[in-house]
Amino acid sequence: MEHIQDPTYNGNVTVHCTYEEWIAREEEQRKQAKEQFKDNPKACARKLYEIATQHTSGGRAASALLLSLWNEKFVANIRDVICNLDIQNTEAAIALLATLGPGHHLERYLTQEQIIEIIDVWGDMHERRRA
């Protein structure tokens, strides 16, 4: 069951669909997100930054990924990242990871001030602990 805004009824309308219809909707959302973030790491980083500054499970996941890509002082559990982001944001994370490498570092897409803002919110949670 999904709740959507229907302008005809000026409110929430419960829409019932089959499992196959639901899967088709999810796949369509995934395709659209993949196309939106394809070859655009700056858009990926900005999208994840917007989420990372929020006090939500998605914010925690996005901040873990961004901080772990910033330097080795922070760690991310990739399963936690993928499981706590919705389809669109997961595609942004995957696209960002796919583009980082030689000549493409996170510093090209986010400023130090933006990272400091994320550290202020989530830094203690993601800091690497030494045994």
TIVO-2410 file (N, C-alpha, C; in nm, 3 decimals):
# residues 131
REC num residu      c1      c2      c3 atome chaine
REC   1      M   0.083  -0.116   0.000     N      A
REC   1      M   0.000   0.000   0.000    CA      A
REC   1      M   0.089   0.124   0.000     C      A
REC   2      E   0.048   0.224  -0.075     N      A
REC   2      E   0.126   0.346  -0.085    CA      A
REC   2      E   0.032   0.465  -0.069     C      A
REC   3      H   0.077   0.569  -0.001     N      A
REC   3      H  -0.001   0.692   0.013    CA      A
REC   3      H   0.055   0.795  -0.083     C      A
REC   4      I  -0.029   0.851  -0.164     N      A
REC   4      I   0.014   0.953  -0.258    CA      A
REC   4      I  -0.079   1.073  -0.248     C      A
REC   5      Q  -0.030   1.189  -0.292     N      A
REC   5      Q  -0.113   1.308  -0.297    CA      A
REC   5      Q  -0.186   1.309  -0.431     C      A
REC   6      D  -0.314   1.315  -0.427     N      A
REC   6      D  -0.394   1.318  -0.549    CA      A
REC   6      D  -0.462   1.454  -0.558     C      A
REC   7      P  -0.426   1.538  -0.657     N      A
REC   7      P  -0.483   1.672  -0.665    CA      A
REC   7      P  -0.635   1.672  -0.684     C      A
REC   8      T  -0.690   1.565  -0.739     N      A
REC   8      T  -0.834   1.556  -0.759    CA      A
REC   8      T  -0.908   1.556  -0.625     C      A
REC   9      Y  -0.850   1.489  -0.527     N      A
REC   9      Y  -0.916   1.473  -0.398    CA      A
REC   9      Y  -0.857   1.562  -0.289     C      A
REC  10      N  -0.758   1.644  -0.322     N      A
REC  10      N  -0.698   1.738  -0.226    CA      A
REC  10      N  -0.654   1.670  -0.097     C      A
REC  11      G  -0.593   1.557  -0.106     N      A
REC  11      G  -0.547   1.490   0.015    CA      A
REC  11      G  -0.482   1.357  -0.014     C      A
REC  12      N  -0.457   1.284   0.093     N      A
REC  12      N  -0.396   1.151   0.077    CA      A
REC  12      N  -0.498   1.052   0.026     C      A
REC  13      V  -0.454   0.969  -0.064     N      A
REC  13      V  -0.537   0.863  -0.118    CA      A
REC  13      V  -0.457   0.735  -0.105     C      A
REC  14      T  -0.517   0.631  -0.052     N      A
REC  14      T  -0.449   0.503  -0.040    CA      A
REC  14      T  -0.461   0.430  -0.172     C      A
REC  15      V  -0.347   0.393  -0.226     N      A
REC  15      V  -0.344   0.323  -0.353    CA      A
REC  15      V  -0.301   0.179  -0.327     C      A
REC  16      H  -0.383   0.088  -0.371     N      A
REC  16      H  -0.350  -0.054  -0.358    CA      A
REC  16      H  -0.290  -0.101  -0.489     C      A
REC  17      C  -0.186  -0.182  -0.481     N      A
REC  17      C  -0.125  -0.235  -0.602    CA      A
REC  17      C  -0.074  -0.375  -0.575     C      A
REC  18      T  -0.047  -0.445  -0.682     N      A
REC  18      T   0.007  -0.580  -0.668    CA      A
REC  18      T   0.157  -0.571  -0.640     C      A
REC  19      Y   0.212  -0.681  -0.599     N      A
REC  19      Y   0.356  -0.687  -0.574    CA      A
REC  19      Y   0.434  -0.653  -0.700     C      A
REC  20      E   0.390  -0.704  -0.813     N      A
REC  20      E   0.458  -0.679  -0.940    CA      A
REC  20      E   0.455  -0.530  -0.976     C      A
REC  21      E   0.339  -0.465  -0.952     N      A
REC  21      E   0.329  -0.321  -0.979    CA      A
REC  21      E   0.422  -0.242  -0.887     C      A
REC  22      W   0.430  -0.284  -0.762     N      A
REC  22      W   0.517  -0.216  -0.666    CA      A
REC  22      W   0.664  -0.229  -0.708     C      A
REC  23      I   0.703  -0.350  -0.748     N      A
REC  23      I   0.841  -0.373  -0.795    CA      A
REC  23      I   0.869  -0.290  -0.919     C      A
REC  24      A   0.773  -0.282  -1.011     N      A
REC  24      A   0.791  -0.201  -1.133    CA      A
REC  24      A   0.810  -0.054  -1.099     C      A
REC  25      R   0.735  -0.003  -1.002     N      A
REC  25      R   0.752   0.136  -0.958    CA      A
REC  25      R   0.891   0.159  -0.900     C      A
REC  26      E   0.933   0.067  -0.815     N      A
REC  26      E   1.066   0.078  -0.754    CA      A
REC  26      E   1.175   0.076  -0.861     C      A
REC  27      E   1.161  -0.011  -0.957     N      A
REC  27      E   1.261  -0.022  -1.064    CA      A
REC  27      E   1.263   0.105  -1.148     C      A
REC  28      E   1.149   0.164  -1.173     N      A
REC  28      E   1.142   0.289  -1.248    CA      A
REC  28      E   1.211   0.402  -1.170     C      A
REC  29      Q   1.188   0.407  -1.039     N      A
REC  29      Q   1.256   0.508  -0.956    CA      A
REC  29      Q   1.407   0.488  -0.961     C      A
REC  30      R   1.451   0.363  -0.956     N      A
REC  30      R   1.594   0.333  -0.961    CA      A
REC  30      R   1.654   0.379  -1.093     C      A
REC  31      K   1.585   0.351  -1.204     N      A
REC  31      K   1.635   0.392  -1.336    CA      A
REC  31      K   1.646   0.544  -1.345     C      A
REC  32      Q   1.545   0.614  -1.297     N      A
REC  32      Q   1.547   0.761  -1.302    CA      A
REC  32      Q   1.662   0.817  -1.218     C      A
REC  33      A   1.682   0.762  -1.099     N      A
REC  33      A   1.791   0.809  -1.013    CA      A
REC  33      A   1.926   0.778  -1.075     C      A
REC  34      K   1.940   0.659  -1.132     N      A
REC  34      K   2.067   0.621  -1.195    CA      A
REC  34      K   2.100   0.717  -1.309     C      A
REC  35      E   2.000   0.752  -1.388     N      A
REC  35      E   2.021   0.846  -1.499    CA      A
REC  35      E   2.054   0.986  -1.447     C      A
REC  36      Q   1.988   1.027  -1.340     N      A
REC  36      Q   2.011   1.160  -1.283    CA      A
REC  36      Q   2.155   1.176  -1.235     C      A
REC  37      F   2.211   1.073  -1.173     N      A
REC  37      F   2.343   1.083  -1.113    CA      A
REC  37      F   2.455   1.029  -1.201     C      A
REC  38      K   2.422   0.975  -1.316     N      A
REC  38      K   2.522   0.919  -1.406    CA      A
REC  38      K   2.622   1.027  -1.448     C      A
REC  39      D   2.750   1.000  -1.430     N      A
REC  39      D   2.858   1.091  -1.469    CA      A
REC  39      D   2.844   1.230  -1.408     C      A
REC  40      N   2.789   1.239  -1.288     N      A
REC  40      N   2.774   1.367  -1.221    CA      A
REC  40      N   2.808   1.354  -1.073     C      A
REC  41      P   2.936   1.333  -1.041     N      A
REC  41      P   2.975   1.312  -0.901    CA      A
REC  41      P   2.947   1.433  -0.812     C      A
REC  42      K   2.949   1.552  -0.869     N      A
REC  42      K   2.920   1.671  -0.789    CA      A
REC  42      K   2.776   1.669  -0.740     C      A
REC  43      A   2.683   1.631  -0.827     N      A
REC  43      A   2.542   1.619  -0.787    CA      A
REC  43      A   2.525   1.510  -0.681     C      A
REC  44      C   2.599   1.401  -0.696     N      A
REC  44      C   2.593   1.292  -0.597    CA      A
REC  44      C   2.640   1.342  -0.460     C      A
REC  45      A   2.755   1.407  -0.459     N      A
REC  45      A   2.812   1.456  -0.333    CA      A
REC  45      A   2.719   1.559  -0.269     C      A
REC  46      R   2.663   1.648  -0.348     N      A
REC  46      R   2.572   1.749  -0.292    CA      A
REC  46      R   2.446   1.685  -0.236     C      A
REC  47      K   2.392   1.587  -0.305     N      A
REC  47      K   2.271   1.519  -0.258    CA      A
REC  47      K   2.299   1.449  -0.125     C      A
REC  48      L   2.411   1.379  -0.117     N      A
REC  48      L   2.447   1.310   0.008    CA      A
REC  48      L   2.479   1.409   0.118     C      A
REC  49      Y   2.540   1.522   0.084     N      A
REC  49      Y   2.569   1.627   0.184    CA      A
REC  49      Y   2.439   1.680   0.244     C      A
REC  50      E   2.339   1.706   0.160     N      A
REC  50      E   2.210   1.756   0.209    CA      A
REC  50      E   2.150   1.660   0.312     C      A
REC  51      I   2.162   1.532   0.285     N      A
REC  51      I   2.108   1.431   0.376    CA      A
REC  51      I   2.194   1.419   0.502     C      A
REC  52      A   2.325   1.428   0.485     N      A
REC  52      A   2.419   1.405   0.595    CA      A
REC  52      A   2.407   1.507   0.706     C      A
REC  53      T   2.351   1.622   0.680     N      A
REC  53      T   2.338   1.724   0.784    CA      A
REC  53      T   2.209   1.709   0.863     C      A
REC  54      Q   2.128   1.609   0.830     N      A
REC  54      Q   2.002   1.586   0.900    CA      A
REC  54      Q   2.019   1.482   1.010     C      A
REC  55      H   1.937   1.491   1.112     N      A
REC  55      H   1.941   1.396   1.223    CA      A
REC  55      H   1.843   1.282   1.196     C      A
REC  56      T   1.874   1.201   1.094     N      A
REC  56      T   1.792   1.086   1.056    CA      A
REC  56      T   1.884   0.967   1.033     C      A
REC  57      S   1.825   0.849   1.015     N      A
REC  57      S   1.909   0.732   0.985    CA      A
REC  57      S   1.975   0.749   0.849     C      A
REC  58      G   1.906   0.811   0.755     N      A
REC  58      G   1.967   0.840   0.626    CA      A
REC  58      G   2.082   0.939   0.639     C      A
REC  59      G   2.066   1.037   0.728     N      A
REC  59      G   2.173   1.134   0.755    CA      A
REC  59      G   2.295   1.066   0.814     C      A
REC  60      R   2.270   0.973   0.906     N      A
REC  60      R   2.380   0.898   0.965    CA      A
REC  60      R   2.455   0.818   0.859     C      A
REC  61      A   2.379   0.753   0.771     N      A
REC  61      A   2.440   0.670   0.667    CA      A
REC  61      A   2.517   0.755   0.566     C      A
REC  62      A   2.458   0.862   0.519     N      A
REC  62      A   2.525   0.949   0.421    CA      A
REC  62      A   2.649   1.013   0.482     C      A
REC  63      S   2.640   1.054   0.608     N      A
REC  63      S   2.756   1.116   0.673    CA      A
REC  63      S   2.870   1.015   0.689     C      A
REC  64      A   2.837   0.890   0.722     N      A
REC  64      A   2.941   0.787   0.735    CA      A
REC  64      A   3.015   0.770   0.604     C      A
REC  65      L   2.941   0.762   0.495     N      A
REC  65      L   3.005   0.745   0.364    CA      A
REC  65      L   3.093   0.864   0.331     C      A
REC  66      L   3.040   0.985   0.343     N      A
REC  66      L   3.117   1.104   0.307    CA      A
REC  66      L   3.240   1.121   0.394     C      A
REC  67      L   3.226   1.100   0.525     N      A
REC  67      L   3.342   1.116   0.614    CA      A
REC  67      L   3.448   1.009   0.588     C      A
REC  68      S   3.405   0.887   0.559     N      A
REC  68      S   3.503   0.782   0.531    CA      A
REC  68      S   3.577   0.808   0.400     C      A
REC  69      L   3.512   0.875   0.307     N      A
REC  69      L   3.578   0.911   0.182    CA      A
REC  69      L   3.667   1.034   0.198     C      A
REC  70      W   3.642   1.112   0.302     N      A
REC  70      W   3.720   1.234   0.325    CA      A
REC  70      W   3.860   1.200   0.375     C      A
REC  71      N   3.869   1.116   0.480     N      A
REC  71      N   4.000   1.073   0.528    CA      A
REC  71      N   3.987   0.944   0.608     C      A
REC  72      E   4.102   0.889   0.646     N      A
REC  72      E   4.103   0.758   0.713    CA      A
REC  72      E   4.066   0.763   0.861     C      A
REC  73      K   4.036   0.880   0.916     N      A
REC  73      K   3.996   0.890   1.056    CA      A
REC  73      K   3.854   0.842   1.079     C      A
REC  74      F   3.777   0.828   0.970     N      A
REC  74      F   3.637   0.790   0.983    CA      A
REC  74      F   3.610   0.661   0.905     C      A
REC  75      V   3.512   0.584   0.953     N      A
REC  75      V   3.478   0.457   0.888    CA      A
REC  75      V   3.329   0.453   0.856     C      A
REC  76      A   3.296   0.371   0.758     N      A
REC  76      A   3.156   0.351   0.722    CA      A
REC  76      A   3.131   0.203   0.701     C      A
REC  77      N   3.017   0.157   0.746     N      A
REC  77      N   2.970   0.023   0.719    CA      A
REC  77      N   2.883   0.034   0.594     C      A
REC  78      I   2.931  -0.017   0.481     N      A
REC  78      I   2.861   0.000   0.354    CA      A
REC  78      I   2.722  -0.062   0.359     C      A
REC  79      R   2.707  -0.174   0.427     N      A
REC  79      R   2.573  -0.235   0.438    CA      A
REC  79      R   2.478  -0.139   0.508     C      A
REC  80      D   2.524  -0.075   0.614     N      A
REC  80      D   2.443   0.023   0.686    CA      A
REC  80      D   2.408   0.141   0.595     C      A
REC  81      V   2.505   0.185   0.516     N      A
REC  81      V   2.482   0.297   0.425    CA      A
REC  81      V   2.373   0.261   0.325     C      A
REC  82      I   2.386   0.148   0.258     N      A
REC  82      I   2.291   0.109   0.154    CA      A
REC  82      I   2.153   0.080   0.213     C      A
REC  83      C   2.148   0.019   0.330     N      A
REC  83      C   2.019  -0.017   0.390    CA      A
REC  83      C   1.942   0.102   0.446     C      A
REC  84      N   2.010   0.212   0.475     N      A
REC  84      N   1.943   0.326   0.536    CA      A
REC  84      N   1.918   0.442   0.442     C      A
REC  85      L   1.949   0.425   0.316     N      A
REC  85      L   1.920   0.528   0.217    CA      A
REC  85      L   1.808   0.478   0.126     C      A
REC  86      D   1.724   0.570   0.081     N      A
REC  86      D   1.621   0.529  -0.014    CA      A
REC  86      D   1.683   0.504  -0.151     C      A
REC  87      I   1.602   0.466  -0.247     N      A
REC  87      I   1.654   0.426  -0.379    CA      A
REC  87      I   1.734   0.538  -0.444     C      A
REC  88      Q   1.680   0.658  -0.446     N      A
REC  88      Q   1.747   0.769  -0.512    CA      A
REC  88      Q   1.882   0.798  -0.447     C      A
REC  89      N   1.885   0.801  -0.316     N      A
REC  89      N   2.009   0.833  -0.246    CA      A
REC  89      N   2.110   0.719  -0.252     C      A
REC  90      T   2.063   0.595  -0.257     N      A
REC  90      T   2.153   0.481  -0.277    CA      A
REC  90      T   2.221   0.491  -0.412     C      A
REC  91      E   2.145   0.528  -0.514     N      A
REC  91      E   2.204   0.544  -0.647    CA      A
REC  91      E   2.307   0.658  -0.648     C      A
REC  92      A   2.281   0.763  -0.571     N      A
REC  92      A   2.379   0.872  -0.559    CA      A
REC  92      A   2.507   0.821  -0.494     C      A
REC  93      A   2.494   0.740  -0.390     N      A
REC  93      A   2.612   0.684  -0.322    CA      A
REC  93      A   2.690   0.592  -0.415     C      A
REC  94      I   2.621   0.507  -0.488     N      A
REC  94      I   2.688   0.414  -0.579    CA      A
REC  94      I   2.758   0.491  -0.690     C      A
REC  95      A   2.691   0.591  -0.746     N      A
REC  95      A   2.752   0.670  -0.853    CA      A
REC  95      A   2.873   0.747  -0.802     C      A
REC  96      L   2.867   0.799  -0.680     N      A
REC  96      L   2.982   0.870  -0.624    CA      A
REC  96      L   3.099   0.775  -0.605     C      A
REC  97      L   3.074   0.658  -0.551     N      A
REC  97      L   3.181   0.560  -0.531    CA      A
REC  97      L   3.241   0.516  -0.664     C      A
REC  98      A   3.159   0.508  -0.766     N      A
REC  98      A   3.207   0.464  -0.897    CA      A
REC  98      A   3.301   0.566  -0.962     C      A
REC  99      T   3.286   0.694  -0.927     N      A
REC  99      T   3.367   0.797  -0.993    CA      A
REC  99      T   3.492   0.833  -0.914     C      A
REC 100      L   3.497   0.802  -0.786     N      A
REC 100      L   3.614   0.839  -0.707    CA      A
REC 100      L   3.731   0.747  -0.742     C      A
REC 101      G   3.847   0.805  -0.747     N      A
REC 101      G   3.968   0.731  -0.783    CA      A
REC 101      G   4.075   0.829  -0.822     C      A
REC 102      P   4.171   0.789  -0.901     N      A
REC 102      P   4.277   0.879  -0.942    CA      A
REC 102      P   4.222   1.007  -1.006     C      A
REC 103      G   4.256   1.119  -0.947     N      A
REC 103      G   4.213   1.248  -0.999    CA      A
REC 103      G   4.073   1.289  -0.959     C      A
REC 104      H   3.999   1.200  -0.895     N      A
REC 104      H   3.863   1.232  -0.851    CA      A
REC 104      H   3.853   1.204  -0.702     C      A
REC 105      H   3.876   1.305  -0.622     N      A
REC 105      H   3.868   1.292  -0.478    CA      A
REC 105      H   3.750   1.375  -0.429     C      A
REC 106      L   3.698   1.341  -0.313     N      A
REC 106      L   3.582   1.408  -0.259    CA      A
REC 106      L   3.605   1.559  -0.244     C      A
REC 107      E   3.731   1.598  -0.224     N      A
REC 107      E   3.764   1.739  -0.208    CA      A
REC 107      E   3.726   1.822  -0.330     C      A
REC 108      R   3.710   1.759  -0.445     N      A
REC 108      R   3.669   1.831  -0.566    CA      A
REC 108      R   3.521   1.867  -0.562     C      A
REC 109      Y   3.445   1.799  -0.480     N      A
REC 109      Y   3.299   1.814  -0.483    CA      A
REC 109      Y   3.240   1.876  -0.357     C      A
REC 110      L   3.310   1.864  -0.244     N      A
REC 110      L   3.264   1.925  -0.120    CA      A
REC 110      L   3.376   2.008  -0.060     C      A
REC 111      T   3.339   2.117   0.006     N      A
REC 111      T   3.439   2.203   0.069    CA      A
REC 111      T   3.471   2.152   0.209     C      A
REC 112      Q   3.580   2.202   0.262     N      A
REC 112      Q   3.619   2.165   0.397    CA      A
REC 112      Q   3.514   2.214   0.498     C      A
REC 113      E   3.454   2.328   0.472     N      A
REC 113      E   3.350   2.380   0.561    CA      A
REC 113      E   3.230   2.287   0.565     C      A
REC 114      Q   3.194   2.230   0.450     N      A
REC 114      Q   3.082   2.135   0.446    CA      A
REC 114      Q   3.114   2.010   0.525     C      A
REC 115      I   3.236   1.960   0.510     N      A
REC 115      I   3.277   1.841   0.585    CA      A
REC 115      I   3.281   1.871   0.734     C      A
REC 116      I   3.329   1.987   0.773     N      A
REC 116      I   3.332   2.025   0.916    CA      A
REC 116      I   3.190   2.028   0.972     C      A
REC 117      E   3.095   2.075   0.892     N      A
REC 117      E   2.956   2.076   0.937    CA      A
REC 117      E   2.907   1.933   0.963     C      A
REC 118      I   2.943   1.840   0.876     N      A
REC 118      I   2.905   1.701   0.896    CA      A
REC 118      I   2.976   1.642   1.018     C      A
REC 119      I   3.103   1.675   1.036     N      A
REC 119      I   3.178   1.627   1.152    CA      A
REC 119      I   3.115   1.677   1.281     C      A
REC 120      D   3.071   1.803   1.281     N      A
REC 120      D   3.007   1.859   1.400    CA      A
REC 120      D   2.882   1.780   1.439     C      A
REC 121      V   2.809   1.731   1.341     N      A
REC 121      V   2.686   1.658   1.368    CA      A
REC 121      V   2.713   1.510   1.397     C      A
REC 122      W   2.798   1.446   1.317     N      A
REC 122      W   2.814   1.300   1.322    CA      A
REC 122      W   2.955   1.249   1.350     C      A
REC 123      G   3.053   1.336   1.362     N      A
REC 123      G   3.192   1.293   1.371    CA      A
REC 123      G   3.221   1.191   1.478     C      A
REC 124      D   3.170   1.212   1.599     N      A
REC 124      D   3.198   1.119   1.709    CA      A
REC 124      D   3.147   0.978   1.679     C      A
REC 125      M   3.035   0.968   1.610     N      A
REC 125      M   2.976   0.838   1.581    CA      A
REC 125      M   3.059   0.759   1.481     C      A
REC 126      H   3.121   0.826   1.386     N      A
REC 126      H   3.191   0.756   1.278    CA      A
REC 126      H   3.343   0.752   1.296     C      A
REC 127      E   3.392   0.810   1.403     N      A
REC 127      E   3.537   0.814   1.422    CA      A
REC 127      E   3.591   0.672   1.441     C      A
REC 128      R   3.701   0.645   1.373     N      A
REC 128      R   3.764   0.513   1.382    CA      A
REC 128      R   3.817   0.494   1.525     C      A
REC 129      R   3.784   0.382   1.584     N      A
REC 129      R   3.828   0.349   1.719    CA      A
REC 129      R   3.948   0.256   1.710     C      A
REC 130      R   4.051   0.287   1.780     N      A
REC 130      R   4.171   0.200   1.784    CA      A
REC 130      R   4.158   0.105   1.901     C      A
REC 131      A   4.190  -0.021   1.880     N      A
REC 131      A   4.180  -0.123   1.985    CA      A
REC 131      A   4.300  -0.119   2.077     C      A
***
